[in-house]
Amino acid sequence: MTRSLKNMDTKLYERIFQGWKGKYRVLDFTHLVFGEKISLKKPGSVKLFFLGEPLLHPEFDEFIKIANKHKVVVNLQTNGTLLYKEENITRLLDSGLFAVGISIDGLLFDDYENIRVNSNAERVNEGIKQLIKKRNSSGSDMRIEVSTIVPEFEKSEKIYNSFFRDTLKKVDSVKYIVLDRFFSPEYHDNTGKIIFYENSINDYEEDKILCDEPFFKLNVLADGSVTPCCHDIDGNMSFGNALDKNIDDIWNGKALKKLRTGLYSHDLSSFSMCRECRFGK
């Protein structure tokens, strides 16, 4: 990542919500028995993270409360390294957060500390345990979820021998994400040695949308740049800035419509990042 490190300003964060008028999505379907057309409104959602650790933000709990004020579902994704601080757990539980996700990339002790350099597996594990304990004793209904990236062939063995195994049994859900061979063709073994995998292009079907991310979400970087792609770490494919444009205007703008059309028609000639993602360099 080459863009500058910074915390998102509270005024910018508020402006994002002010420019997002339809904070819900409509699901249309037909009743299987009666054939009746039914529409359901579901609240929109916000997830606080994107190449940054949200618990480092001095106002992370205020950000959660602002999102709650606008009646959207708010989630937060953390690497768990700051959960050992009791005040962070208290602020999470008092904020009205719907769910906290914890990324544990490396289930074995050595794996974890080779991937999360300068982290401490024991302290992270204890922090998660304290979060579970205090969530349960407080009566909070905040969900606690864990996700971890694993090489496919080692998945079952690593789960069985996991340093976090007893803790994982007590959270609300665990998601195992198989290593993406295209974007991350390397992985550390438990000695710190990097294992290289064959770089494989993502498969696709001719009649399917190449990528559905720009159809249901946006990423807003700390400086206000808006990108539709979670792999766009430097905001190179920015379609506007939330400082001077409403989110709705960016969402419905010509640039994003052109991208969606390209993903439908498999024509990515105008979008080099998407083209390399789907078809290789």
C-alpha positions, 0 to 999 in steps of 0.5 A: 500500500502506498497511500498515506496512513490516516484516520477517517474524520468524523465529519466525513463519516457523517457525510457518507450517511447524509449522502446515502438516502436509501439505507435499505435494500428491497428483496423481491420474490414470489410466494412458492404456494400462492404465487403472490409478489412480495417485497421485503425491506432489509436495512443497509449495512456498514462494516468498519475495516479495510486495510486498517485496524478499526480499534486503533481509531480513537473514536471507533465506538462513536462511529458505531453509534453514528451508524446505529443512529442512521438505522443501519446494521453495523459490523466491525472486523478486527485482527484481535491484537487490541482486545487485551485492553479491557476498555476496548471490550467495554466500548465495543459492548456499550456501542450497540455493535451488531457483530464483531469479526476477528481475523485469525490468519494462522491457526497454529501458534507458529503459523500465527506469529509468522503471519501476524508479525510482532503479534502475540497469539497467547494475548490475542487468544486471551483477549477473545476469551475475555470478550466472550466472557464479558459479552455473555455476562453483560447480556449483550446480543453482539455476535462474535465471529471468527474468520481465518485463511487456510491452505486447502490441503492443510485445513482439517489438520490445522483446525484439529491442532489449532492453538485457538481450538477451545476458543473457537468452540465458544464463538458464534461462527467460524469461517474458513477461507481457502487461500486465494491462489491468484492474489496470494500464491504464497503462504508461510509454513510453521517455520516461517518459510514461504511456500509458493503455490501455482498461480491460478486464474479465477474460473468463470462462466460465460453467462455469469457476471464476472464479479458481483461486488460493484452491484452491492457494496462500496469501499470508502477509504479514509480520505473519502475516495470511493472504490468498488473493489476490495483489492484496490488497496491504493484507491486507483479505481476511485469513482469519486470522493465522499467529501464532495459527492453524495454516495448515492450520486457515486453509486448511480453515476456513469462510471459505476454503471459502465463497470457493471455493464462491463462485468455483465458483458465480459468487456473489461477493456476500460478497467485494467485492474478488473481485467487482470483479476479475472483474466490474468496479466 
